[in-house]
Amino acid sequence: MADEEAIPPTFAEKLLFYTTASFVLCAIFSLFAFLFLVPFVIEPAFTTIFMQFDIVPALCVTTQVKHLVGASNCSWASCREGCTKDLFECTQIRVNYKLGNSTNITETEVAELVRVERALRKDYDYYEDKSADKSYPDMIEEDLPEAMPTGLQGNDSEWYFTGARLFPNVKGCGYPPILNCTVFHSKYKPIGNNYTCYYSRVDPGLVITELDMWQNTLNLVYAMAIPIPSFIISVIYLTFAYFKIYNQEEESEQAPLKSDAEAMATGDDEKPTTPGSDTFREDLACFGHQLKMQLANEKPKEETKSSFVNA
């Protein structure tokens, strides 16, 4: 028996296939995009919101810089390019900040900071920071003299907080070209530099140099409003297509292909009559048998008729 010829798919079948394939790809890409955005956009954006940074900038002055080597010493770094790599060398910048509306600190206050810095050099060891060609004391918070107390000082003090950690953003890390640690260090590392900064109401010892709450919220909305609905819609369509569309097509294709035993068991007299079906072959064999019997019955009659004519 010759193979049946392949029936080309209809336009509706092609449309259903490409639509399903598109939703499958949409679900896959949406899931991977969401997993990629969680550590780089979504989690930092939520952290920025939860830390409750004051949108009114404070006045910051760099007071202490430490350059440390070793994973045990680098518990944090003011700036690092790459948020997942381990730290074996770090630069820690600490600042004093005060609340105010002015963007400048008086020269007297800056001179006082420089005077305190010079006084510290008499009592503590130093290391050489070759990148900036300037020496800074390598000390810990417990070593600071009473002239520079650390922590929250309150509004009555000259400084609202002293010894705060400085970061470019809430995570203190990023990737070029958005974040360049060389530029960051050159701008905020020199002792006595004054600039605006933003402190956290939840953790006043955390200070960042850049804050844009509108852009932060917009990034969070884009990162969640696009991949999550796309994934949900794709899953809903694929579920509907699997349980409704494709199941109905399979049932409609299997309905005319009942076996003869099923037809006899159900009392169904209607049998498929396609050229390759069992019913067609049985009918053909039955017709051949009937034709053979008819020819066999006609042959004796013809012999009897011819004998009668000869007599």
C-alpha positions as CSV (number, residue, x, y, z in Angstrom):
1,M,0.0,0.0,0.0
2,A,1.4,3.4,-1.0
3,D,2.1,6.0,1.6
4,E,-0.6,8.7,2.1
5,E,0.3,12.1,0.7
6,A,1.2,14.8,3.2
7,I,-1.6,17.3,3.6
8,P,-0.2,20.9,3.7
9,P,-1.2,22.8,6.9
10,T,-3.9,25.4,6.6
11,F,-3.5,29.1,7.3
12,A,-5.3,28.7,10.7
13,E,-2.9,25.9,11.6
14,K,0.1,28.0,10.7
15,L,-1.2,31.0,12.6
16,L,-1.8,28.8,15.7
17,F,1.8,27.4,15.5
18,Y,3.5,30.8,15.1
19,T,1.4,32.3,17.8
20,T,2.2,29.6,20.3
21,A,5.9,29.7,19.4
22,S,5.9,33.5,20.0
23,F,4.3,33.2,23.4
24,V,6.8,30.4,24.4
25,L,9.7,32.7,23.5
26,C,8.1,35.6,25.2
27,A,7.8,33.6,28.5
28,I,11.4,32.4,28.3
29,F,12.9,35.8,27.6
30,S,10.7,37.5,30.2
31,L,11.8,35.1,32.9
32,F,15.5,35.5,32.2
33,A,15.2,39.3,31.9
34,F,13.5,39.4,35.3
35,L,16.2,37.2,36.9
36,F,18.8,39.4,35.4
37,L,17.2,42.7,36.6
38,V,16.7,41.5,40.2
39,P,20.3,42.0,41.4
40,F,21.2,44.9,39.2
41,V,18.0,47.1,39.2
42,I,15.1,45.9,41.3
43,E,17.0,45.0,44.5
44,P,19.1,48.3,44.6
45,A,15.9,50.3,43.8
46,F,14.0,48.8,46.7
47,T,16.9,49.2,49.0
48,T,17.2,52.9,48.1
49,I,13.5,53.4,48.9
50,F,13.7,51.4,52.2
51,M,16.8,53.3,53.4
52,Q,14.7,56.6,53.2
53,F,17.4,58.9,52.0
54,D,16.7,62.6,52.7
55,I,16.1,64.3,49.3
56,V,17.5,67.6,50.8
57,P,21.3,67.4,50.3
58,A,23.5,67.6,53.3
59,L,27.0,69.2,53.4
60,C,29.8,66.7,53.4
61,V,33.6,66.9,54.0
62,T,36.1,64.1,53.5
63,T,37.9,63.5,56.8
64,Q,39.4,60.1,56.6
65,V,40.7,57.7,53.8
66,K,42.0,54.2,54.3
67,H,43.5,52.0,51.6
68,L,43.4,48.3,52.8
69,V,44.6,45.1,51.3
70,G,43.3,41.6,52.2
71,A,39.8,40.1,52.1
72,S,39.6,40.2,55.9
73,N,40.3,43.9,56.0
74,C,37.9,44.9,53.2
75,S,34.5,44.4,54.8
76,W,33.3,47.4,52.6
77,A,34.6,49.7,49.9
78,S,33.5,53.2,49.0
79,C,33.5,52.3,45.3
80,R,34.0,49.1,43.4
81,E,33.4,48.3,39.7
82,G,31.5,45.0,39.7
83,C,29.0,44.1,42.4
84,T,29.7,40.3,42.5
85,K,33.5,40.0,42.7
86,D,35.4,39.5,45.9
87,L,37.3,42.4,47.5
88,F,41.0,42.0,48.1
89,E,41.9,45.7,47.9
90,C,39.6,48.5,48.9
91,T,39.5,52.2,49.6
92,Q,37.3,53.4,52.4
93,I,36.3,57.0,52.6
94,R,34.6,58.5,55.7
95,V,33.0,61.9,55.9
96,N,31.5,64.4,58.3
97,Y,28.2,66.0,57.2
98,K,25.9,68.6,58.5
99,L,22.3,69.5,57.6
100,G,21.8,72.8,55.9
101,N,20.6,74.6,52.8
102,S,23.9,76.0,51.7
103,T,26.1,74.0,49.4
104,N,29.4,75.4,50.7
105,I,31.2,74.9,54.0
106,T,33.0,77.8,55.4
107,E,36.8,78.0,55.1
108,T,37.1,78.1,58.9
109,E,35.5,74.6,59.1
110,V,37.7,73.2,56.4
111,A,40.8,74.6,58.1
112,E,39.7,73.0,61.3
113,L,39.4,69.6,59.6
114,V,42.9,70.0,58.0
115,R,44.3,71.0,61.4
116,V,42.8,67.9,63.1
117,E,44.2,65.8,60.3
118,R,47.7,67.2,60.8
119,A,47.4,66.6,64.5
120,L,46.6,62.9,63.9
121,R,49.7,62.5,61.9
122,K,51.9,62.9,65.0
123,D,50.4,59.9,66.8
124,Y,49.6,57.3,64.1
125,D,51.3,55.3,61.4
126,Y,50.8,56.0,57.8
127,Y,50.8,54.1,54.5
128,E,51.6,55.6,51.1
129,D,48.7,55.8,48.6
130,K,50.6,55.9,45.3
131,S,47.5,56.4,43.3
132,A,46.9,59.8,44.8
133,D,50.5,60.5,45.8
134,K,49.3,61.5,49.3
135,S,49.7,59.9,52.8
136,Y,46.7,59.1,55.0
137,P,46.5,57.5,58.5
138,D,45.6,53.9,58.6
139,M,43.4,53.8,61.7
140,I,40.2,52.3,63.0
141,E,37.3,54.1,64.6
142,E,38.4,53.2,68.1
143,D,41.7,55.0,67.5
144,L,40.1,58.3,66.8
145,P,40.8,61.0,69.4
146,E,38.2,62.8,71.3
147,A,38.6,65.8,69.0
148,M,36.9,63.7,66.2
149,P,34.1,61.6,67.8
150,T,32.3,59.3,65.5
151,G,28.6,58.7,65.2
152,L,25.4,60.8,65.4
153,Q,26.1,64.2,67.0
154,G,22.7,65.8,66.8
155,N,21.6,69.2,65.6
156,D,23.3,71.1,68.4
157,S,26.7,70.0,67.3
158,E,28.8,71.5,64.6
159,W,28.4,68.2,62.6
160,Y,25.2,66.1,62.4
161,F,27.2,62.9,61.9
162,T,30.9,62.2,61.9
163,G,32.8,59.3,60.4
164,A,30.0,58.3,57.9
165,R,30.8,55.9,55.1
166,L,30.7,57.4,51.6
167,F,29.3,55.5,48.6
168,P,28.4,56.5,45.1
169,N,25.0,54.7,45.5
170,V,23.3,52.5,48.0
171,K,25.2,49.4,47.0
172,G,28.6,51.2,46.5
173,C,29.2,49.4,43.2
174,G,28.4,49.6,39.5
175,Y,29.7,49.1,36.1
176,P,31.4,51.4,33.6
177,P,30.5,53.8,32.0
178,I,27.8,54.6,34.6
179,L,30.3,54.2,37.5
180,N,34.0,54.9,37.2
181,C,35.8,54.4,40.5
182,T,38.9,56.3,39.4
183,V,36.8,59.4,38.8
184,F,35.0,58.9,42.0
185,H,38.2,58.6,44.1
186,S,39.8,61.6,42.4
187,K,36.7,63.7,43.3
188,Y,35.9,62.6,46.8
189,K,39.2,61.2,48.2
190,P,41.2,64.3,49.0
191,I,41.0,65.3,52.7
192,G,39.0,68.5,53.2
193,N,37.0,68.4,49.9
194,N,33.4,69.6,50.5
195,Y,30.4,68.6,48.4
196,T,26.7,67.7,48.7
197,C,25.6,64.3,49.8
198,Y,22.5,62.4,50.9
199,Y,22.2,60.5,54.2
200,S,19.9,57.7,55.2
201,R,17.3,58.3,57.9
202,V,17.4,54.6,58.6
203,D,21.2,54.4,58.8
204,P,22.7,57.9,59.3
205,G,26.2,56.4,58.9
206,L,25.4,55.7,55.2
207,V,26.0,58.5,52.8
208,I,25.7,58.5,49.0
209,T,26.8,61.1,46.5
210,E,24.1,60.7,43.9
211,L,20.3,60.4,44.4
212,D,17.5,60.7,41.9
213,M,14.3,59.2,43.4
214,W,12.3,59.8,40.3
215,Q,14.7,57.9,38.1
216,N,15.0,55.2,40.7
217,T,11.3,54.7,40.8
218,L,11.1,54.8,37.0
219,N,13.7,52.1,36.7
220,L,11.9,50.0,39.2
221,V,8.6,50.4,37.3
222,Y,10.2,49.5,34.0
223,A,12.0,46.5,35.5
224,M,8.8,45.0,36.9
225,A,6.0,46.3,34.6
226,I,7.4,44.8,31.4
227,P,8.8,41.3,32.2
228,I,6.3,40.2,34.9
229,P,3.0,40.9,32.9
230,S,4.6,39.5,29.8
231,F,5.4,36.2,31.6
232,I,2.0,36.0,33.2
233,I,0.1,36.6,29.9
234,S,2.3,34.0,28.1
235,V,1.7,31.4,30.7
236,I,-2.1,32.0,30.6
237,Y,-2.2,31.7,26.8
238,L,-0.1,28.5,26.8
239,T,-2.3,26.9,29.5
240,F,-5.4,27.8,27.6
241,A,-4.0,26.6,24.3
242,Y,-2.9,23.3,25.8
243,F,-6.1,22.4,27.5
244,K,-8.6,23.9,25.0
245,I,-7.3,24.3,21.5
246,Y,-4.9,21.4,21.1
247,N,-7.0,18.9,23.0
248,Q,-10.0,19.7,20.8
249,E,-8.0,19.2,17.7
250,E,-6.7,15.9,18.8
251,E,-10.2,14.7,19.7
252,S,-11.5,15.8,16.3
253,E,-8.7,13.9,14.5
254,Q,-9.1,10.7,16.6
255,A,-12.9,10.6,16.2
256,P,-13.1,9.3,12.5
257,L,-10.2,6.8,13.2
258,K,-12.2,4.4,15.4
259,S,-11.2,0.8,15.0
260,D,-13.6,-1.8,13.8
261,A,-13.7,-3.4,17.2
262,E,-14.8,-0.1,18.8
263,A,-17.4,0.3,16.1
264,M,-18.8,-3.2,16.6
265,A,-18.8,-2.8,20.4
266,T,-20.7,0.5,20.2
267,G,-23.1,-0.8,17.6
268,D,-21.9,1.9,15.2
269,D,-22.7,0.8,11.6
270,E,-20.8,3.7,10.1
271,K,-17.3,2.6,9.3
272,P,-14.5,4.6,7.7
273,T,-14.3,4.0,3.9
274,T,-11.0,5.5,3.1
275,P,-8.8,3.5,0.6
276,G,-6.5,2.4,3.5
277,S,-9.1,1.4,6.0
278,D,-10.1,-2.2,7.0
279,T,-13.7,-1.6,5.9
280,F,-12.6,-0.7,2.4
281,R,-10.5,-3.8,2.0
282,E,-13.3,-6.0,3.4
283,D,-15.8,-4.5,1.0
284,L,-13.5,-5.0,-1.9
285,A,-12.9,-8.7,-0.9
286,C,-16.6,-9.2,-0.5
287,F,-17.3,-7.7,-3.9
288,G,-14.7,-10.0,-5.5
289,H,-16.2,-13.0,-3.8
290,Q,-19.7,-12.1,-5.0
291,L,-18.4,-11.5,-8.6
292,K,-16.7,-14.9,-8.5
293,M,-19.8,-16.7,-7.3
294,Q,-21.9,-15.0,-9.9
295,L,-19.6,-16.1,-12.7
296,A,-19.6,-19.6,-11.4
297,N,-23.4,-19.7,-11.4
298,E,-23.6,-18.3,-14.9
299,K,-21.3,-21.0,-16.4
300,P,-23.5,-24.1,-15.9
301,K,-26.5,-22.2,-17.3
302,E,-24.6,-21.4,-20.5
303,E,-23.4,-25.1,-20.9
304,T,-27.0,-26.3,-20.5
305,K,-28.3,-23.8,-23.0
306,S,-25.7,-24.8,-25.7
307,S,-26.5,-28.6,-25.2
308,F,-30.2,-27.9,-25.8
309,V,-29.5,-26.0,-29.0
310,N,-27.3,-28.8,-30.4
311,A,-29.9,-31.4,-29.7
